């Protein structure tokens, strides 16, 4: 990823070998979200923009996880489109697959760090408003605040700090839908895994999620307010005919985001650079 790539760049230059930069998100975008209103943050963001631009220009090739990241690199840093390759975050489709034989236990599943980015406050408010049950998997700085909020709203939330990766598909099968209402994202691995499991996925209508989810085709999109999230959750939990959406979700991951697909495309790129 970009924050740690300076070392790889230096080593590549030292040994005279190609340097491939990987980016699941733009470093400058993420720091801009949390530090935008602070003087220190503004200065830090300018330094990061410069560092990011230098690394992008130095790279022989760049692998990004979503097309919107490619567009940003071109517009922000003037990078040639031909050296940026979109290869989605790979998913183990043999592990993350539908399990229809597992009985449902709750309505909504959310997985991710308990932070401002994930917009849990609005999600919890929507879940409480509809009287749904939910599981939230994650740890983070907002843990106590979110627990207090859920309790004050009488939201039925089951909290789990961590789940082993191989057990996540079974957990997904126990829920009616998956929700990710983030304010910003890279290419969300948990969203891709939920789609691979054939879950009905609800995602906030930010650019990164729109790269993956097409509304009412392979998932549902919503705005980031509690009312917008509640509307999408209501559609997901009251309407019964979502089989085609679930099937399209699985097809997308198998065709574009499987480990096999990613390995083949990366191998072709490395061969071309080394030749």
C-alpha positions as semicolon CSV with decimal commas, in nm:
position;residue;x (nm);y (nm);z (nm)
1;X;0,000;0,000;0,000
2;X;0,107;0,361;-0,056
3;X;0,203;0,455;0,306
4;X;0,467;0,180;0,323
5;X;0,576;0,172;-0,040
6;X;0,867;0,415;-0,005
7;X;1,089;0,126;0,110
8;X;0,997;-0,090;-0,190
9;X;1,058;0,206;-0,418
10;X;1,403;0,268;-0,269
11;X;1,502;-0,099;-0,290
12;X;1,384;-0,124;-0,651
13;X;1,594;0,179;-0,743
14;X;1,897;0,041;-0,555
15;X;1,884;-0,297;-0,733
16;X;1,768;-0,169;-1,072
17;X;1,448;-0,373;-1,084
18;X;1,090;-0,270;-1,172
19;X;0,881;-0,114;-0,898
20;X;0,511;-0,205;-0,880
21;X;0,296;0,013;-0,654
22;X;-0,023;-0,132;-0,504
23;X;-0,313;0,081;-0,381
24;X;-0,638;-0,028;-0,222
25;X;-0,709;0,339;-0,151
26;X;-0,544;0,677;-0,196
27;X;-0,349;0,779;0,113
28;X;-0,430;1,146;0,047
29;X;-0,804;1,076;0,043
30;X;-0,807;0,891;0,375
31;X;-0,605;1,152;0,564
32;X;-0,819;1,426;0,412
33;X;-1,133;1,274;0,561
34;X;-1,013;1,280;0,921
35;X;-0,781;1,581;0,932
36;X;-0,941;1,827;0,690
37;X;-1,028;2,096;0,946
38;X;-0,699;2,105;1,136
39;X;-0,388;2,307;1,042
40;X;-0,161;2,011;1,117
41;X;-0,387;1,795;0,904
42;X;-0,373;2,039;0,612
43;X;0,006;2,044;0,618
44;X;0,022;1,667;0,654
45;X;-0,215;1,622;0,361
46;X;0,003;1,845;0,139
47;X;0,310;1,637;0,229
48;X;0,120;1,315;0,164
49;X;-0,004;1,445;-0,174
50;X;0,355;1,522;-0,273
51;X;0,485;1,185;-0,149
52;X;0,199;0,997;-0,316
53;X;0,258;1,178;-0,647
54;X;0,630;1,099;-0,636
55;X;0,567;0,729;-0,568
56;X;0,305;0,702;-0,843
57;X;0,534;0,864;-1,099
58;X;0,831;0,651;-0,996
59;X;0,639;0,322;-1,031
60;X;0,680;0,115;-1,346
61;X;0,324;-0,009;-1,298
62;X;0,046;0,051;-1,049
63;X;-0,214;-0,201;-0,933
64;X;-0,532;-0,052;-0,788
65;X;-0,837;-0,230;-0,652
66;X;-1,106;-0,007;-0,808
67;X;-1,155;0,208;-1,117
68;X;-1,231;0,522;-0,914
69;X;-0,878;0,501;-0,762
70;X;-0,735;0,489;-1,114
71;X;-0,938;0,796;-1,212
72;X;-0,816;0,984;-0,904
73;X;-0,451;0,900;-0,975
74;X;-0,489;1,030;-1,328
75;X;-0,664;1,353;-1,226
76;X;-0,465;1,424;-0,906
77;X;-0,116;1,323;-1,011
78;X;-0,122;1,320;-1,392
79;X;-0,037;0,950;-1,411
80;X;-0,054;0,780;-1,750
81;X;-0,364;0,557;-1,763
82;X;-0,172;0,281;-1,945
83;X;0,045;0,203;-1,644
84;X;-0,246;0,170;-1,398
85;X;-0,409;-0,174;-1,380
86;X;-0,740;-0,235;-1,201
87;X;-0,727;-0,574;-1,029
88;X;-0,996;-0,613;-0,767
89;X;-0,918;-0,735;-0,416
90;X;-0,912;-1,116;-0,456
91;X;-1,165;-1,336;-0,276
92;X;-1,132;-1,707;-0,197
93;X;-1,455;-1,813;-0,369
94;X;-1,414;-2,174;-0,254
95;X;-1,432;-2,057;0,110
96;X;-1,673;-1,767;0,068
97;X;-1,969;-1,934;-0,097
98;X;-2,344;-1,963;-0,029
99;X;-2,455;-2,194;0,255
100;X;-2,833;-2,217;0,227
101;X;-2,857;-2,509;0,472
102;X;-2,760;-2,289;0,770
103;X;-3,067;-2,142;0,947
104;X;-3,105;-1,765;0,984
105;X;-3,042;-1,620;1,330
106;X;-3,051;-1,241;1,278
107;X;-3,138;-0,973;1,023
108;X;-2,828;-0,761;0,963
109;X;-2,454;-0,828;0,968
110;X;-2,185;-0,555;0,975
111;X;-1,811;-0,617;0,982
112;X;-1,547;-0,349;1,028
113;X;-1,350;-0,134;1,267
114;X;-1,561;0,062;1,515
115;X;-1,458;0,401;1,380
116;X;-1,607;0,719;1,236
117;X;-1,542;0,594;0,883
118;X;-1,792;0,308;0,911
119;X;-2,091;0,531;1,004
120;X;-2,221;0,290;1,268
121;X;-2,423;0,559;1,448
122;X;-2,664;0,602;1,156
123;X;-2,677;0,227;1,095
124;X;-2,763;0,151;1,458
125;X;-3,033;0,420;1,455
126;X;-3,188;0,266;1,143
127;X;-3,178;-0,085;1,291
128;X;-3,342;0,037;1,611
129;X;-3,610;0,227;1,417
130;X;-3,712;-0,089;1,227
131;X;-3,683;-0,318;1,529
132;X;-3,433;-0,544;1,352
133;X;-3,166;-0,765;1,507
134;X;-2,803;-0,720;1,407
135;X;-2,451;-0,848;1,463
136;X;-2,154;-0,611;1,454
137;X;-1,805;-0,762;1,427
138;X;-1,514;-0,534;1,505
139;X;-1,306;-0,344;1,756
140;X;-1,212;0,022;1,770
141;X;-1,204;0,355;1,944
142;X;-1,582;0,406;1,931
143;X;-1,665;0,079;2,108
144;X;-1,802;0,228;2,433
145;X;-1,979;0,512;2,254
146;X;-2,156;0,275;2,014
147;X;-2,252;0,031;2,290
148;X;-2,409;0,320;2,483
149;X;-2,593;0,441;2,173
150;X;-2,735;0,096;2,101
151;X;-2,848;0,060;2,461
152;X;-3,014;0,403;2,464
153;X;-3,207;0,322;2,145
154;X;-3,296;-0,032;2,259
155;X;-3,127;-0,163;1,946
156;X;-3,088;-0,539;1,939
157;X;-2,716;-0,564;1,866
158;X;-2,492;-0,864;1,926
159;X;-2,131;-0,749;1,951
160;X;-1,835;-0,967;1,850
161;X;-1,475;-0,844;1,874
162;X;-1,327;-1,082;1,620
163;X;-1,415;-1,383;1,407
164;X;-1,162;-1,620;1,250
165;X;-1,159;-1,581;0,873
166;X;-1,266;-1,938;0,796
167;X;-1,573;-1,899;1,020
168;X;-1,702;-1,582;0,854
169;X;-1,895;-1,760;0,572
170;X;-2,104;-1,950;0,830
171;X;-2,167;-1,625;1,017
172;X;-2,278;-1,459;0,695
173;X;-2,518;-1,743;0,620
174;X;-2,693;-1,678;0,953
175;X;-2,798;-1,324;0,852
176;X;-3,056;-1,197;0,607
177;X;-2,846;-0,913;0,472
178;X;-2,508;-0,743;0,493
179;X;-2,474;-0,368;0,557
180;X;-2,180;-0,135;0,492
181;X;-2,281;0,231;0,521
182;X;-1,931;0,382;0,530
183;X;-1,852;0,747;0,466
184;X;-1,547;0,639;0,264
185;X;-1,381;0,312;0,167
186;X;-1,112;0,156;-0,041
187;X;-1,227;-0,167;-0,203
188;X;-1,404;-0,330;0,092
189;X;-1,285;-0,689;0,137
190;X;-1,576;-0,775;0,366
191;X;-1,828;-0,648;0,110
192;X;-1,670;-0,862;-0,162
193;X;-1,676;-1,165;0,068
194;X;-2,044;-1,107;0,151
195;X;-2,128;-1,082;-0,219
196;X;-1,933;-1,404;-0,281
197;X;-2,149;-1,574;-0,017
198;X;-2,457;-1,468;-0,211
199;X;-2,572;-1,230;0,061
200;X;-2,813;-0,947;-0,008
201;X;-2,574;-0,655;0,038
202;X;-2,663;-0,295;0,120
203;X;-2,389;-0,036;0,065
204;X;-2,368;0,341;0,095
205;X;-2,375;0,519;-0,240
206;X;-2,014;0,640;-0,231
207;X;-1,801;0,603;-0,545
208;X;-1,603;0,307;-0,412
209;X;-1,916;0,103;-0,341
210;X;-2,078;0,205;-0,669
211;X;-1,779;0,050;-0,845
212;X;-1,897;-0,284;-0,703
213;X;-2,272;-0,258;-0,639
214;X;-2,529;-0,183;-0,907
215;X;-2,853;-0,092;-0,733
216;X;-3,118;-0,363;-0,751
217;X;-2,893;-0,571;-0,978
218;X;-2,634;-0,731;-0,749
219;X;-2,715;-0,539;-0,428
220;X;-2,883;-0,230;-0,289
221;X;-2,742;0,123;-0,255
222;X;-2,849;0,377;0,007
223;X;-2,754;0,723;0,126
224;X;-2,566;0,750;0,456
225;X;-2,844;0,893;0,670
226;X;-3,037;0,673;0,915
227;X;-3,353;0,726;0,706
228;X;-3,177;0,620;0,385
229;X;-3,028;0,314;0,552
230;X;-3,367;0,226;0,706
231;X;-3,535;0,247;0,365
232;X;-3,285;0,002;0,214
233;X;-3,305;-0,231;0,515
234;X;-3,685;-0,228;0,488
235;X;-3,658;-0,333;0,124
236;X;-3,414;-0,607;0,215
237;X;-3,615;-0,752;0,503
238;X;-3,975;-0,713;0,384
239;X;-3,950;-0,793;0,013
240;X;-3,913;-1,163;-0,052
241;X;-3,786;-1,185;-0,410
242;X;-3,411;-1,121;-0,394
243;X;-3,282;-1,446;-0,541
244;X;-3,171;-1,290;-0,869
245;X;-2,981;-1,015;-0,687
246;X;-2,807;-1,275;-0,469
247;X;-2,719;-1,486;-0,773
248;X;-2,579;-1,181;-0,956
249;X;-2,369;-1,097;-0,649
250;X;-2,204;-1,438;-0,654
251;X;-2,151;-1,425;-1,033
252;X;-1,975;-1,088;-1,006
253;X;-1,720;-1,215;-0,756
254;X;-1,651;-1,542;-0,939
255;X;-1,600;-1,362;-1,272
256;X;-1,402;-1,055;-1,157
257;X;-1,269;-1,097;-0,804
258;X;-1,165;-1,459;-0,763
259;X;-0,811;-1,541;-0,647
260;X;-0,750;-1,728;-0,973
261;X;-0,849;-1,426;-1,180
262;X;-0,627;-1,191;-0,980
263;X;-0,324;-1,423;-0,991
264;X;-0,352;-1,470;-1,367
265;X;-0,372;-1,096;-1,434
266;X;-0,087;-1,009;-1,197
267;X;0,135;-1,283;-1,345
268;X;0,078;-1,140;-1,693
269;X;0,177;-0,794;-1,567
270;X;0,497;-0,915;-1,400
271;X;0,594;-1,112;-1,711
272;X;0,555;-0,802;-1,926
273;X;0,766;-0,591;-1,689
274;X;1,045;-0,848;-1,660
275;X;1,062;-0,914;-2,032
